[in-house]
């Protein structure tokens, strides 16, 4: 155990030294060192010990996504994972995730995210969570893909706790301008036997396609048995909510997500 501990310390020091030339104050600070430890623990196996990528995942030190996304958006990506294959890390806890977000900034020499204006819906509009619930299951059709409090579909992420760690601006931005990394590719496949399936690509390679249909079912399809694969050219998350919904309606959905998350937190997890 002692050898392992020493090895871990040496790796942390190596990362901090690599960063210290360009951004010494942050890299060698206590938060920077803690971030390096958490990075080695949770991220280095895929993204490389120096953050510049490996056999399993891309570089984080030069990632455009990190430069252009807000801290809340990066938190969501780490917490929820992505359809492209990154697993969720909700289990490591909010504190560790925020430490990793901070360290991602250190990896990019302390770069701050590009400043983007908050959606206009955040100011001057009343918030009605009950109206938001009606929209979620009705006009906005969120429940056609998402599940909340045990109701809705399985094809996208469960939103029961979504509002717990996100401010209203972050929720509204995710609705109006969803990230490319958190949206999924929709395809329609036709098998050689004539079966037609439409769903979200969860994983694929040269031999198979793992497809999840809207009822939540998974189909692992052999490419040799497919007659046609048509990419819809769209993502699972609609990109026109800013036109479909009014500012008040957007506020109401955000407030509904906050209310549900708060109520769930107060009750606590169900006991087995």
Sine and cosine of phi, psi and omega as CSV:
sin_phi,cos_phi,sin_psi,cos_psi,sin_omega,cos_omega
0.00,0.00,-0.58,0.81,-0.01,-1.00
-0.91,0.41,-0.65,0.76,0.02,-1.00
-0.89,0.45,-0.64,0.76,0.02,-1.00
-0.90,0.44,-0.66,0.75,0.00,-1.00
-0.89,0.46,-0.70,0.72,0.02,-1.00
-0.89,0.45,-0.67,0.75,0.02,-1.00
-0.87,0.49,-0.67,0.75,0.02,-1.00
-0.89,0.46,-0.66,0.75,0.01,-1.00
-0.90,0.44,-0.66,0.75,0.01,-1.00
-0.89,0.46,-0.64,0.77,0.02,-1.00
-0.90,0.43,-0.67,0.75,0.03,-1.00
-0.89,0.46,-0.70,0.71,0.01,-1.00
-0.89,0.46,-0.63,0.78,0.00,-1.00
-0.89,0.46,-0.68,0.74,0.03,-1.00
-0.89,0.45,-0.73,0.68,-0.04,-1.00
-0.90,0.44,-0.61,0.80,0.05,-1.00
-0.92,0.40,-0.62,0.78,0.02,-1.00
-0.89,0.45,-0.55,0.84,-0.02,-1.00
-1.00,0.04,-0.36,0.93,-0.19,-0.98
-0.92,0.40,-0.48,0.88,-0.03,-1.00
-0.88,0.47,-0.58,0.81,-0.08,-1.00
-0.97,-0.24,-0.39,0.92,-0.05,-1.00
-0.52,-0.86,0.88,0.47,-0.19,-0.98
-0.89,0.45,-0.65,0.76,-0.11,-0.99
-0.88,0.48,-0.68,0.73,-0.03,-1.00
-0.98,0.19,-0.70,0.71,-0.10,-0.99
-0.88,0.47,-0.57,0.83,-0.07,-1.00
-0.98,-0.21,0.11,0.99,0.07,-1.00
-0.97,0.25,0.23,-0.97,0.01,-1.00
-0.86,0.51,-0.72,0.70,0.06,-1.00
-0.88,0.47,-0.59,0.81,0.01,-1.00
-0.91,0.42,-0.67,0.74,0.02,-1.00
-0.92,0.38,-0.67,0.74,0.06,-1.00
-0.88,0.47,-0.66,0.75,0.04,-1.00
-0.88,0.47,-0.63,0.77,0.04,-1.00
-0.89,0.45,-0.63,0.78,0.04,-1.00
-0.89,0.45,-0.73,0.68,-0.02,-1.00
-0.92,0.39,-0.59,0.81,0.03,-1.00
-0.88,0.47,-0.73,0.69,0.01,-1.00
-0.89,0.46,-0.58,0.82,-0.04,-1.00
-0.94,0.33,-0.67,0.74,-0.18,-0.98
-0.93,-0.36,-0.38,0.92,-0.21,-0.98
-0.87,-0.49,-0.51,0.86,-0.19,-0.98
-0.89,0.46,-0.50,0.87,-0.05,-1.00
-0.86,0.51,-0.52,0.85,0.00,-1.00
-0.97,-0.24,-0.65,0.76,-0.13,-0.99
-0.99,-0.10,0.04,1.00,0.04,-1.00
1.00,0.02,0.53,-0.85,-0.05,-1.00
-0.89,0.45,-0.45,0.89,0.00,-1.00
-0.98,-0.19,0.09,1.00,0.03,-1.00
0.98,0.18,0.16,0.99,-0.07,-1.00
-0.97,-0.25,0.41,0.91,0.12,-0.99
1.00,-0.05,0.30,-0.95,0.02,-1.00
-0.49,-0.87,-0.34,-0.94,-0.02,-1.00
-0.94,0.34,-0.39,0.92,-0.13,-0.99
-0.97,-0.23,-0.38,0.93,-0.10,-1.00
-0.45,-0.89,0.26,-0.97,-0.10,-0.99
-0.99,0.15,0.15,-0.99,0.04,-1.00
-0.92,0.39,0.66,-0.75,0.13,-0.99
-0.99,-0.14,-0.45,0.89,-0.06,-1.00
-0.93,0.38,-0.43,0.91,-0.03,-1.00
-0.87,-0.49,0.25,0.97,-0.10,-0.99
-0.94,0.33,0.79,-0.61,0.08,-1.00
-0.92,0.39,-0.54,0.84,0.00,-1.00
-0.86,0.50,-0.70,0.71,-0.01,-1.00
-0.91,0.41,-0.62,0.78,-0.02,-1.00
-0.92,0.40,-0.57,0.82,-0.14,-0.99
-0.99,-0.17,-0.19,0.98,-0.03,-1.00
-0.99,-0.10,0.51,-0.86,0.05,-1.00
-0.96,0.26,0.23,-0.97,0.05,-1.00
-0.87,0.49,-0.63,0.78,0.02,-1.00
-0.90,0.44,-0.63,0.78,0.01,-1.00
-0.93,0.37,-0.64,0.77,0.06,-1.00
-0.91,0.41,-0.63,0.78,0.07,-1.00
-0.84,0.54,-0.71,0.70,-0.04,-1.00
-0.90,0.43,-0.63,0.77,0.00,-1.00
-0.90,0.44,-0.70,0.71,0.02,-1.00
-0.92,0.39,-0.68,0.74,-0.06,-1.00
-0.91,0.40,-0.72,0.70,-0.15,-0.99
-0.99,-0.14,-0.28,0.96,-0.13,-0.99
0.97,0.23,-0.09,-1.00,-0.01,-1.00
-0.70,-0.72,0.43,-0.90,0.05,-1.00
-0.89,0.46,-0.35,0.94,-0.03,-1.00
-0.97,0.26,-0.10,0.99,0.10,-1.00
0.79,-0.61,-0.19,0.98,0.04,-1.00
-0.95,0.31,0.80,-0.59,-0.02,-1.00
-0.96,0.28,0.40,-0.92,0.07,-1.00
-0.96,0.28,0.52,-0.85,0.02,-1.00
-0.85,-0.52,0.51,0.86,0.02,-1.00
-0.85,0.53,-0.49,0.87,-0.09,-1.00
-0.93,0.38,-0.28,0.96,-0.03,-1.00
-0.99,0.11,-0.16,0.99,0.08,-1.00
1.00,-0.07,0.44,-0.90,-0.09,-1.00
-0.90,0.44,-0.62,0.78,-0.03,-1.00
-0.89,0.46,-0.71,0.70,0.01,-1.00
-0.91,0.41,-0.61,0.79,0.01,-1.00
-0.90,0.43,-0.68,0.73,0.01,-1.00
-0.92,0.39,-0.55,0.83,0.10,-1.00
-0.89,0.46,-0.65,0.76,0.03,-1.00
-0.92,0.38,-0.63,0.77,0.05,-1.00
-0.87,0.50,-0.70,0.72,0.04,-1.00
-0.86,0.51,-0.68,0.74,-0.04,-1.00
-0.93,0.36,-0.51,0.86,0.07,-1.00
-0.88,0.48,-0.60,0.80,0.08,-1.00
-0.91,0.42,-0.62,0.78,0.03,-1.00
-0.89,0.45,-0.66,0.75,0.01,-1.00
-0.85,0.53,-0.52,0.85,0.01,-1.00
-0.98,-0.19,0.56,0.83,0.05,-1.00
0.86,0.52,0.62,0.78,0.10,-1.00
0.96,0.28,0.32,0.95,-0.05,-1.00
-0.90,0.44,0.67,-0.74,0.08,-1.00
-1.00,-0.03,0.45,-0.89,0.03,-1.00
-0.91,0.42,0.45,-0.89,0.09,-1.00
-0.88,0.48,0.68,-0.73,-0.01,-1.00
-0.98,0.20,0.82,-0.57,0.04,-1.00
-0.83,-0.55,0.64,-0.77,-0.01,-1.00
-0.90,0.43,0.61,-0.79,0.06,-1.00
-0.93,0.37,0.51,-0.86,0.03,-1.00
-0.83,0.55,0.58,-0.81,-0.05,-1.00
-0.88,0.48,-0.33,0.94,-0.07,-1.00
-0.93,0.36,-0.18,0.98,-0.12,-0.99
-0.98,0.20,-0.25,0.97,-0.07,-1.00
-0.81,-0.59,0.55,-0.83,0.16,-0.99
0.96,0.29,0.26,0.97,-0.01,-1.00
-0.77,-0.64,0.70,-0.72,0.01,-1.00
-0.93,0.38,0.40,-0.92,0.00,-1.00
-0.85,-0.52,0.84,-0.54,-0.06,-1.00
-0.80,-0.60,0.98,-0.22,-0.07,-1.00
-0.89,0.45,-0.53,0.85,0.02,-1.00
-0.93,0.37,-0.62,0.78,0.10,-0.99
-0.91,0.42,-0.57,0.82,0.06,-1.00
-0.90,0.44,-0.63,0.77,0.05,-1.00
-0.88,0.47,-0.70,0.72,0.01,-1.00
-0.88,0.48,-0.66,0.75,0.03,-1.00
-0.92,0.40,-0.65,0.76,-0.04,-1.00
-0.86,0.52,-0.69,0.73,-0.03,-1.00
-1.00,-0.07,-0.07,1.00,-0.05,-1.00
-0.85,-0.52,-0.95,-0.30,-0.15,-0.99
-0.80,0.59,-0.70,0.71,-0.05,-1.00
-0.96,0.27,-0.36,0.93,0.06,-1.00
0.86,0.51,0.53,0.85,0.03,-1.00
-0.89,0.45,-0.61,0.79,-0.06,-1.00
-0.94,0.34,-0.16,0.99,0.06,-1.00
-0.93,0.37,-0.36,0.93,0.02,-1.00
-0.83,-0.55,-0.62,0.79,-0.10,-0.99
-0.99,-0.16,0.44,-0.90,0.07,-1.00
-0.92,-0.39,0.60,-0.80,0.06,-1.00
-0.54,-0.84,0.77,-0.64,-0.04,-1.00
0.78,0.63,0.65,0.76,0.08,-1.00
0.99,0.15,0.04,1.00,0.00,-1.00
-0.87,-0.49,0.59,-0.81,0.03,-1.00
0.91,-0.41,-0.19,-0.98,-0.07,-1.00
-0.99,-0.11,0.16,-0.99,-0.08,-1.00
-0.96,-0.28,-0.08,1.00,-0.20,-0.98
-0.94,0.34,-0.43,0.90,0.06,-1.00
-0.88,-0.47,-0.02,-1.00,-0.11,-0.99
-0.92,0.39,0.48,-0.88,0.09,-1.00
-0.96,0.27,0.76,-0.64,-0.09,-1.00
-0.97,-0.26,0.22,0.98,-0.06,-1.00
-0.84,0.54,-0.68,0.73,-0.03,-1.00
-0.97,-0.23,0.16,0.99,-0.14,-0.99
-0.86,0.50,-0.66,0.75,-0.07,-1.00
-0.98,0.21,-0.01,1.00,-0.08,-1.00
-0.94,0.35,-0.57,0.82,-0.09,-1.00
-0.90,-0.43,0.25,0.97,-0.08,-1.00
-0.78,-0.62,0.70,-0.71,0.08,-1.00
-0.97,0.25,0.26,-0.97,-0.04,-1.00
-0.85,0.53,-0.65,0.76,-0.01,-1.00
-0.87,0.49,-0.66,0.75,-0.02,-1.00
-0.92,0.39,-0.63,0.78,0.02,-1.00
-0.91,0.42,-0.72,0.69,-0.02,-1.00
-0.89,0.45,-0.64,0.76,0.01,-1.00
-0.91,0.42,-0.62,0.79,0.01,-1.00
-0.91,0.41,-0.50,0.86,0.02,-1.00
-0.98,0.21,-0.73,0.68,-0.11,-0.99
-0.98,0.18,-0.61,0.79,-0.04,-1.00
-0.72,-0.69,0.95,0.30,-0.06,-1.00
-0.89,0.45,0.57,-0.82,0.01,-1.00
-0.93,0.36,0.56,-0.83,0.08,-1.00
-0.89,0.46,-0.51,0.86,-0.05,-1.00
-0.98,0.22,-0.31,0.95,-0.04,-1.00
-0.94,-0.34,0.25,0.97,0.10,-0.99
-0.90,-0.43,0.37,-0.93,-0.13,-0.99
-0.90,-0.44,0.42,-0.91,-0.01,-1.00
-1.00,0.06,0.74,-0.68,-0.02,-1.00
-0.96,-0.29,0.77,-0.63,0.02,-1.00
-0.75,-0.66,0.36,-0.93,0.15,-0.99
-0.88,-0.47,0.82,-0.57,-0.02,-1.00
-0.91,-0.41,0.56,-0.83,0.10,-1.00
-0.85,-0.53,0.85,-0.53,0.00,-1.00
-0.98,0.17,0.24,-0.97,0.02,-1.00
-0.91,0.41,-0.29,0.96,0.05,-1.00
-1.00,-0.01,0.02,1.00,0.07,-1.00
1.00,-0.08,0.02,1.00,0.03,-1.00
-0.96,0.27,0.70,-0.72,-0.01,-1.00
-0.90,-0.43,0.79,-0.61,0.00,-1.00
-0.77,-0.64,0.69,-0.72,0.09,-1.00
-0.85,-0.52,0.74,-0.67,-0.01,-1.00
-0.11,-0.99,-0.17,-0.99,-0.04,-1.00
-0.99,-0.12,0.73,-0.68,0.06,-1.00
-0.97,0.23,0.91,-0.41,0.02,-1.00
-1.00,-0.01,-0.51,0.86,0.04,-1.00
-0.28,-0.96,0.49,-0.87,0.05,-1.00
-0.36,-0.93,0.43,-0.90,0.12,-0.99
-0.55,-0.83,-0.29,-0.96,-0.05,-1.00
-0.95,0.32,-0.21,0.98,-0.11,-0.99
-0.91,-0.42,-0.51,0.86,-0.09,-1.00
-0.68,-0.74,0.33,-0.95,0.16,-0.99
-0.77,-0.64,0.81,-0.58,0.06,-1.00
-0.99,-0.12,0.94,-0.34,-0.12,-0.99
-0.91,-0.40,0.72,-0.69,0.12,-0.99
-0.93,-0.36,0.85,-0.52,0.00,-1.00
-1.00,0.04,0.16,-0.99,-0.17,-0.99
-0.91,0.42,-0.35,0.94,0.05,-1.00
-0.99,0.15,0.03,1.00,0.04,-1.00
1.00,-0.06,-0.12,0.99,-0.04,-1.00
-0.96,0.27,0.55,-0.84,0.05,-1.00
-0.96,-0.27,0.67,-0.74,0.07,-1.00
-0.80,-0.60,0.89,-0.46,0.09,-1.00
-1.00,-0.05,0.95,-0.32,-0.17,-0.99
-0.96,-0.28,0.74,-0.67,0.08,-1.00
-0.99,0.16,0.82,-0.58,-0.05,-1.00
-0.87,0.50,-0.49,0.87,0.01,-1.00
-0.92,0.40,-0.33,0.94,-0.03,-1.00
-0.99,-0.15,0.10,0.99,-0.03,-1.00
-0.97,-0.23,0.73,-0.68,0.05,-1.00
-1.00,0.08,-0.52,0.85,-0.09,-1.00
-0.37,-0.93,0.61,-0.79,0.11,-0.99
-0.77,-0.63,0.89,-0.45,-0.02,-1.00
-0.92,-0.39,0.87,-0.49,0.06,-1.00
-0.99,0.16,0.80,-0.59,-0.05,-1.00
-0.93,0.36,-0.33,0.95,-0.05,-1.00
0.97,0.23,0.09,1.00,0.01,-1.00
-0.84,-0.54,0.32,-0.95,0.09,-1.00
-0.99,-0.14,0.17,-0.99,0.00,-1.00
-0.91,0.41,-0.62,0.78,-0.04,-1.00
-1.00,0.09,0.86,-0.50,0.04,-1.00
-0.86,0.51,0.55,-0.83,-0.03,-1.00
-0.94,-0.33,0.22,0.98,-0.04,-1.00
-0.87,-0.49,0.41,0.91,0.02,-1.00
-0.89,0.46,-0.47,0.88,0.03,-1.00
-0.89,0.46,-0.41,0.91,0.05,-1.00
-0.99,-0.13,-0.55,0.83,-0.05,-1.00
-0.96,0.27,-0.53,0.85,-0.09,-1.00
-0.89,-0.45,0.57,-0.82,0.03,-1.00
-0.98,0.21,0.29,-0.96,0.06,-1.00
-0.81,0.58,-0.65,0.76,0.01,-1.00
-0.91,0.42,-0.64,0.77,0.01,-1.00
-0.91,0.41,-0.65,0.76,0.05,-1.00
-0.89,0.46,-0.68,0.73,0.06,-1.00
-0.87,0.50,-0.65,0.76,-0.04,-1.00
-0.91,0.42,-0.64,0.77,0.04,-1.00
-0.91,0.41,-0.69,0.73,0.03,-1.00
-0.87,0.49,-0.67,0.74,0.00,-1.00
-0.92,0.40,-0.61,0.79,0.06,-1.00
-0.87,0.49,-0.70,0.71,0.01,-1.00
-0.90,0.44,-0.62,0.78,0.06,-1.00
-0.90,0.43,-0.70,0.72,-0.04,-1.00
-0.89,0.45,-0.70,0.71,0.01,-1.00
-0.89,0.46,-0.70,0.71,-0.01,-1.00
-0.89,0.46,-0.67,0.75,0.01,-1.00
-0.90,0.43,-0.68,0.74,0.00,-1.00
-0.91,0.42,-0.63,0.78,0.01,-1.00
-0.92,0.40,-0.62,0.78,0.00,-1.00
-0.92,0.40,-0.63,0.78,0.00,-1.00
-0.92,0.39,-0.64,0.76,-0.03,-1.00
-0.96,0.29,-0.60,0.80,-0.03,-1.00
1.00,0.06,0.18,-0.98,-0.02,-1.00
-0.92,0.39,0.52,-0.85,0.05,-1.00
-0.93,0.38,0.61,-0.79,0.03,-1.00
-1.00,0.08,0.63,-0.77,0.00,-1.00
-0.93,0.38,0.00,0.00,0.00,0.00
